[in-house]
Amino acid sequence: YLIFHEHISGLEFIRRTSDIHLQGLPVSLNGYQYQVFWEMREVWDDQYGRYGQLHDLLNGQGVTSIKESIKDLFLKPVRDSFSTAFNKQQLSAINKFAAEIVKLSDSQLAAEKLASEITRSSVLVEQFIKTDLAANNVDFDYLKIKLSDEATTATLRIWGLLRSIGKAVNPVEYPRFSRRLISELGLERPMTNILSSAGIPAEQIEGRILLVKILCRYQHHLTKAKIDDSRQLFRTLLDDGQIHNFLGINSFEGIIYFNQEAFEDLTWWLTAITVVDLTNANRPVDELLKLLQHWQGAAIRSEFQLEKLLEELEY
């Protein structure tokens, strides 16, 4: 296959070299029009036949990037099965999604094991969503505030799905791996559709996907938290640029502020996912609740100034 840029449109095209050999390179121009073809390169089809599939799918049309189009074509089964597994929550849909993930994985993971981990994680998240907390010695209204909101439950289910994949495929570094999955598998697209269907306005979708990435990365950040470590725990979060963005950290007249609502939102979410982990392990949540109350009090006393917050977090 021959891939080349067309300078005027800025698009890339793909042509079968056997067609060019037999027919040349057909060009259709109106009066005074011209085209400039450059950056030509020849490629061989891969084992999946993706270049051939893309060639036939485009039917002569150009695209912004052949490389990205090939990636989209390759990942489409994963994205589609992700959406189906999320929406149907049925074993057959979960099995299909697991099989697609295993195809892309370098590990020797069996699809059955991944499907089992996804199912187990889904059960944990659903128990939490249904506020079946008393059975796990967790009984406080703070967590229940948002659980009647469809946008919240959709976000939790997405996190649970990503968490289970990461845990099965890369058990050593699965928090980081879970976050990487979103971009590497192109899951922003199906996540956007899911979150939009859950009622999240279009202008807030990007922020919600950012939140999911944060939750994947820091899903164990507070599981062993002690109030004595309060300041260091929060400082670690601040080292992450994505959390800086989420908290809306900004400077005004030489003072650095953070957004009150964003701070309250982040602490709720970190508490929620930590409770899922702690209750799964039948571990108490007392230290977590003490830490949460300390953070909330410190935020109010700081008047939402970052330096004051760090001072107030010292226990």
N, C-alpha and C positions, 0 to 999 in steps of 0.2 A: 504494500500500500504506500502511496505517496501522500505525505502531509505537507501542506504549505499555507503560508499567510497570503492574504490579499490585502495590499496596503491601503487602498481607498476605504474599504469597509471596516478594516481592522479585524476581520474574521479569519478563522482557520477552516480549511477544507480537507477532506480526505477523498482520494480517488484510488481505485484499484489499478495497479500498474499494468495488469494484462489488458485492461480496457484502453489505457493510454497507448500501449504498444499497438493495438489493433486500430484504434479510432483517433489517436491523438488526444489533445486536451481541448474539448469543446468550450467555446466562450461565446456568450450572447451579449451584444452591446447595442445600445441605441446610438443615435447620432451624437458625435462629440464626446462620447463616453470612452473611458479607458480603464484598464485594470493593471495592477502591478503585482506579479506573483514573486514571492521571495521566501527565504528561510525554508527551502525545500529539503525534506529528509525522507528517506525510505525506511519503512518499518515492516517487520514480519508479524503476522498474526500470532497471538499467544495461544496457550493450550486451551483457553476458554472460548476462543474465537471472538473476542470482544471487538477487535478492529473491524472484522467482517460484519458483526451485528450493528456496530455504530454506523458503518458505511451504508448499510441497507436502511437503517432507521432514518438517517439524515436525507437520503435520496437526493444528494447533490447540494443540499443546503449547507451554509456555513454556521459555525458556532464560535463563541468567544475563545474557547480553549478545548482542543481535542483531548488533552490530558485530563481535564476536569470532567469532560463528558464521558470518557472511558471509566473514570472513577465512579461517576454517578450510575453508569450502567452496571458496573460491577457490584455496587453497594445497594442497588435497588431492591433485590430480594431481602436483604437484611432490614432495610428501612420499612419495607412493606410488612414483613413478619413481625417487626417490633410493634408497629401500630396494631396489628391483629392480636398479638399476644396481650397488649395492654387493654384493648377494647373488649375482647371476649373472655379473657382470663380462663380459658378452657385448656385442658391438657393437650389436646391436639394442636392448638395454636402455639402453646408454649414449646411443645416438642419440635414444631417446625422452625420456630425462632432459634431454639437451641442448636438445631442441625445447621442452620445458616451461619451461626456464630462459629461453630466448630470448623466449618469449611475454611474460614478465614484465620483461624488460630494456628499458631506455630506449635502449641502444646499438644500432648497426646490425650487431651481431655475427651471423654466419651460424651456424646450428646445426651445420653440418659442421665449422666451425673449432673450435667449443667441444668437440664430440665428439672431435676429433683431439687437443686439449689434454688432455682427460680421459684418453684412452687413453695418451698419452705419459707423463703423470704417474703413471698406474697401473703402467706398466711399470717406471718408476724405483723406485717404492715396493716392487714385488714383487721386484726385483733386490736391494734392500736387505734385505727380509724373509728372502730365501733365503740371506742372508749371502754373496752373490757379491761379496765385497769385495776379494779378492786381485787380481781383474782391474783394479780401479781403484786399485791400490797402497794399499789400506786393509786392514790385517791386524792386528787386535787383539781380544782376547777380551772387552774391556769391553762393547762393543755387543752381543755375542752372548748376554749373560746373560739378557736378557728375550725374545729373539726366538722362543723356543719356546712362549711364552705366548700363547694365543689372544686374550686381552684386549688385549695389546700390539699384536698384528698388526691387530686390528680398529680400534684407535685410530689406528694409522698409516694405514690405508686410508681412514678417514674424513677425516683431515687431508689426505691426498693428493687426495681428491675435492674438498674445499672449496678447497684451494689452486689446483687447476686451473681451477675456475669463476672464482675471483677474478682469476687471472692473465689469463684470456681476456676477461672482461667489463670489468675495470678495471685494465689493466696498469700504470698509474702508481701507484695506491695499493692494490694488491691485498692486502697483508697486513692492513690495516684492513678492507678490503671483505670479505675472506674471513671475518673474525670476525663482521662484521655480518650476513652471510648466515644464520647459525645462527638468530638471533632473528627477522630479517625474513621468512624463509621458513618459520618454525615448524618447523625441523629438529630441535629438541630431542626431539620425539616419536619420529620414526623412529630417531634416534640412540640414544635410550633402549632401544628394542626391540633394536637391533643389539648394543649393549653388554651388555644383559641376556642375550641369546643366547650371547654370548662368555664368559659366566660371571662377570661383574662383579655383586656383590651389590647389591641395590636401594639400600641406604644409601650406596653408593659411586658411584652413577651420576652424581649431580649434580657431584661432584668431578671425575669423569673428563670430563664435558662442559666444565667450567671449564678443565681442562687443554687440551682441544682448542682452545678459544678463545684461550688463551695461546699455543699453538703456531702458530695462524694469525697472530696479531698479531706475534709475534717470530720468524717463520720465517727472517729474514735478519739477526737481531741479531748472530750470531756469525760470519757468513760472511767478514767482513774483520777479524775480531778479532785483536788483538795483545796479548801478555801485558802490555805496558806500559799498556794501557788497561783492565786487569782491574778495578780499583776502579770506574771510571766506568761500565763496561758493567753491572756488578751494581747500581750505584746507579740507573741508568736503569730496570732491572727493578723495583726497589723503589718507584719512583714510580707504579707501576700497582697500584691497589687489588685487582685480581683476583689478582695475584701475592702480595700481602700475605696474602690469604685462603688461597691455596694453600699457602704456606709456614708457615701456622699461627703467624704472629707474635703473640706475647703478652707481657705484662709480669708479672713476679713479683718482689715486694720491690724495685721500682724498677729492675730489670734487664730489658731487652727480649731475649727469646729467639726462636729460630726452630726449627722441627721438623726434626730430623736426617734422618728418612726422606723428608720432603717435599723437602728441599734436594737429597738424592741423587737423588730421582726427577726433579726439575726439571732438574738438570744432565744426567742421562742423556737425557732427551727433547730438550733443546736441542741436545745433541751429535748425537743421532741424525738429527734433521731437517736439521742443518747439513751432516752428512756426505752426505746425499742430494743437497743442492744442490752441494756442492763436487765430489763425484765426477761429477755430471752435467756440470759445467763443466771436468772434468779438471784441477782445481786441487788442490794438496797440502793435507793436513790437519795438517801438523806444528804450525803455530801453534795450531790448535784444541786439539790434544792437550796442548800445553804449558799452555794456558790452563785446560783441564779439570783437569789435575793440580795446578795452582796453587790453583784454587778448592777442590778437595777437601782439600788440605793445610791451607789457611787455615780451612776449616770445622772441622776437627778441633782445630787449635790454638786456635780461638776459644772452644772449649767450648760452641758453639752459642749464643753471645751475639752479638747483631747488631752492636753497636758494635765489639766486638773483631774480628768478621769483617771489617768495613770497614777496620779498621787493618791486619789481616793481608793484605788484598788489595792493599795498596799495594806495588808492585813496585820 
